[in-house]
């Protein structure tokens, strides 16, 4: 399963990349599970995506919550509540 990831603003700065293709052997069912997989990397990933951190998520370019289902080839994005131009 492949999920296209996008990171914006301070999240991008913390994780050091604007985008990535996440390939997982086991299916990931929700946006929250994607976030948990990334947090498990530790270090700046855990800090940037920590459960208590104010963070917005989008699935297929639409704002979503952690329970939103994901499928192979989908896009998931993470960003702070307010981003500047």
Backbone bond lengths (Angstrom), bond angles and torsions (degrees), N, CA, C in turn:
res aa  C-N    CA-C-N  psi(-1)  N-CA   C-N-CA  omega(-1)  CA-C   N-CA-C  phi
1 X - - - 1.440 - - 1.528 108.59 -
2 X 1.330 115.78 133.61 1.463 121.19 178.28 1.524 109.15 -117.46
3 X 1.343 115.21 135.04 1.462 121.56 176.87 1.520 107.02 -126.95
4 X 1.315 116.31 128.62 1.462 121.84 178.42 1.523 108.61 -85.23
5 X 1.320 115.82 120.05 1.464 121.45 -177.70 1.521 110.52 -105.27
6 X 1.327 115.88 142.76 1.462 122.32 174.88 1.522 107.46 -131.34
7 X 1.328 115.81 140.97 1.461 122.34 -179.94 1.520 108.81 -128.87
8 X 1.328 116.82 136.50 1.454 121.33 -175.42 1.525 112.24 -126.69
9 X 1.332 114.81 153.64 1.479 124.50 172.49 1.533 111.16 53.52
10 X 1.327 117.79 -130.46 1.465 120.92 -174.59 1.529 112.41 -64.18
11 X 1.315 118.19 -29.56 1.466 120.19 177.25 1.527 109.12 -64.53
12 X 1.331 116.90 -44.44 1.469 121.41 177.31 1.525 110.82 -59.42
13 X 1.331 115.83 -43.27 1.466 119.61 -179.70 1.524 111.38 -63.55
14 X 1.318 117.64 -40.47 1.464 120.94 -178.57 1.527 112.71 -70.28
15 X 1.327 117.52 -41.44 1.469 119.22 -177.41 1.521 112.99 -86.96
16 X 1.335 116.90 -14.16 1.457 120.50 173.42 1.518 115.38 81.45
17 X 1.325 117.73 16.61 1.457 120.28 177.75 1.522 110.05 -154.20
18 X 1.315 116.40 152.18 1.459 121.08 178.84 1.528 111.56 -93.94
19 X 1.332 116.30 -24.31 1.462 118.73 179.73 1.515 111.17 -158.10
20 X 1.318 114.38 160.70 1.460 120.91 -177.82 1.523 107.78 -163.20
21 X 1.306 116.44 152.78 1.459 121.09 170.55 1.523 106.76 -104.14
22 X 1.315 115.78 117.29 1.458 122.26 179.95 1.521 108.22 -92.30
23 X 1.316 115.78 120.80 1.463 120.84 177.15 1.511 108.31 -109.84
24 X 1.321 115.66 123.50 1.464 120.61 179.91 1.521 109.33 -125.42
25 X 1.329 115.88 142.23 1.460 120.86 -179.85 1.533 110.84 -74.88
26 X 1.324 115.76 -39.90 1.456 120.77 178.97 1.521 109.11 -93.27
27 X 1.315 118.07 140.46 1.463 119.61 178.67 1.533 112.13 -60.65
28 X 1.301 115.12 141.49 1.455 122.44 175.09 1.527 105.31 -105.71
29 X 1.321 116.86 129.94 1.461 119.33 -171.99 1.523 115.29 -93.96
30 X 1.346 117.27 -27.98 1.472 118.93 -173.73 1.525 111.49 -138.25
31 X 1.328 115.15 164.67 1.464 121.14 175.04 1.524 109.60 -60.65
32 X 1.322 117.65 -37.64 1.467 121.27 177.56 1.519 112.58 -61.60
33 X 1.324 117.10 -36.73 1.461 120.36 177.32 1.527 111.02 -69.30
34 X 1.317 116.68 -34.96 1.472 120.19 174.92 1.520 108.66 -61.44
35 X 1.324 116.66 -48.46 1.469 121.53 179.17 1.524 110.46 -57.70
36 X 1.334 117.92 -44.62 1.468 121.34 179.82 1.526 112.10 -61.88
37 X 1.331 116.80 -40.48 1.472 119.93 177.26 1.525 111.23 -60.32
38 X 1.331 115.91 -41.42 1.465 119.92 -179.61 1.521 111.17 -70.33
39 X 1.320 118.20 -38.98 1.467 122.29 177.41 1.528 109.81 -60.78
40 X 1.330 116.77 -37.26 1.465 121.30 -178.53 1.527 112.64 -63.79
41 X 1.324 118.39 -15.33 1.464 120.91 175.38 1.526 111.11 -65.87
42 X 1.325 116.10 -22.56 1.460 120.94 179.30 1.519 112.67 79.75
43 X 1.317 116.06 -170.99 1.457 122.88 176.81 1.507 113.74 54.89
44 X 1.332 116.30 -134.42 1.459 121.15 -177.16 1.531 111.88 -65.53
45 X 1.340 117.41 -26.75 1.465 120.38 176.94 1.524 110.06 -64.28
46 X 1.316 116.33 -46.69 1.465 120.54 179.85 1.518 110.96 -63.15
47 X 1.312 116.57 -38.70 1.458 121.21 179.43 1.523 111.74 -68.54
48 X 1.313 117.55 -46.24 1.468 122.30 -176.12 1.524 112.68 -67.40
49 X 1.333 116.69 -32.67 1.463 120.70 -173.03 1.527 113.04 -114.12
50 X 1.326 117.43 13.60 1.466 122.77 -176.86 1.527 111.98 -51.19
51 X 1.331 117.00 142.95 1.466 120.94 -178.27 1.533 114.27 -54.59
52 X 1.316 119.34 -35.06 1.458 121.60 -178.71 1.520 114.38 -83.21
53 X 1.304 116.87 -7.32 1.467 121.62 -177.38 1.534 110.96 -79.20
54 X 1.334 116.07 137.14 1.468 120.33 175.44 1.521 107.83 -65.32
55 X 1.319 116.07 118.31 1.456 121.02 -173.33 1.520 109.26 -150.52
56 X 1.304 116.49 137.92 1.460 122.03 175.46 1.522 107.67 -105.75
57 X 1.331 115.55 151.88 1.458 120.98 179.61 1.521 108.84 -133.27
58 X 1.325 115.23 148.83 1.464 120.41 176.18 1.522 108.46 -135.07
59 X 1.323 114.39 145.31 1.455 121.89 176.14 1.520 107.16 -123.48
60 X 1.317 116.49 123.37 1.461 121.60 -177.78 1.540 110.71 53.87
61 X 1.345 115.52 39.33 1.464 124.81 176.64 1.530 113.44 67.39
62 X 1.329 117.28 23.46 1.465 122.72 175.23 1.526 107.92 -125.22
63 X 1.334 116.09 131.27 1.463 120.03 179.39 1.527 109.71 -53.65
64 X 1.334 115.73 142.30 1.465 119.19 -175.89 1.518 110.59 -149.09
65 X 1.320 115.33 176.99 1.455 120.61 173.71 1.529 109.06 -115.18
66 X 1.315 115.80 -179.50 1.461 121.21 -174.55 1.520 113.36 -65.31
67 X 1.329 118.44 -21.81 1.460 121.51 -177.17 1.533 113.73 -86.98
68 X 1.313 116.95 0.01 1.468 120.46 -179.47 1.525 110.00 -65.95
69 X 1.331 117.81 128.01 1.470 120.03 -179.70 1.531 112.26 -69.52
70 X 1.326 115.61 147.69 1.466 121.43 175.25 1.528 109.23 -123.14
71 X 1.337 114.22 150.90 1.458 121.14 -179.47 1.524 108.99 -133.33
72 X 1.305 115.89 163.67 1.457 121.79 -179.97 1.529 110.37 -52.07
73 X 1.339 115.90 129.76 1.452 121.85 177.69 1.516 115.16 89.00
74 X 1.335 117.90 -4.19 1.463 120.97 -179.76 1.518 112.18 -70.73
75 X 1.331 115.25 162.43 1.467 122.09 174.88 1.522 108.98 -109.30
76 X 1.326 115.78 133.91 1.458 123.22 175.11 1.520 107.47 -126.66
77 X 1.328 116.44 131.59 1.466 121.14 -178.81 1.517 110.67 -123.60
78 X 1.339 115.00 148.09 1.461 122.33 178.83 1.520 108.80 -127.84
79 X 1.331 116.72 137.06 1.464 121.01 179.69 1.517 110.40 -161.63
80 X 1.342 116.92 158.94 1.464 120.10 178.32 1.528 110.03 -69.25
81 X 1.349 117.81 163.85 1.460 120.84 -177.14 1.526 114.86 -57.15
82 X 1.309 117.78 -32.23 1.461 120.56 -179.94 1.522 107.67 -129.38
83 X 1.326 116.08 125.24 1.462 119.79 176.52 1.519 108.61 -118.43
84 X 1.306 114.86 142.75 1.469 120.44 179.97 1.509 111.88 -99.48
85 X 1.311 115.92 167.29 1.461 120.26 -177.02 1.474 114.44 -97.46
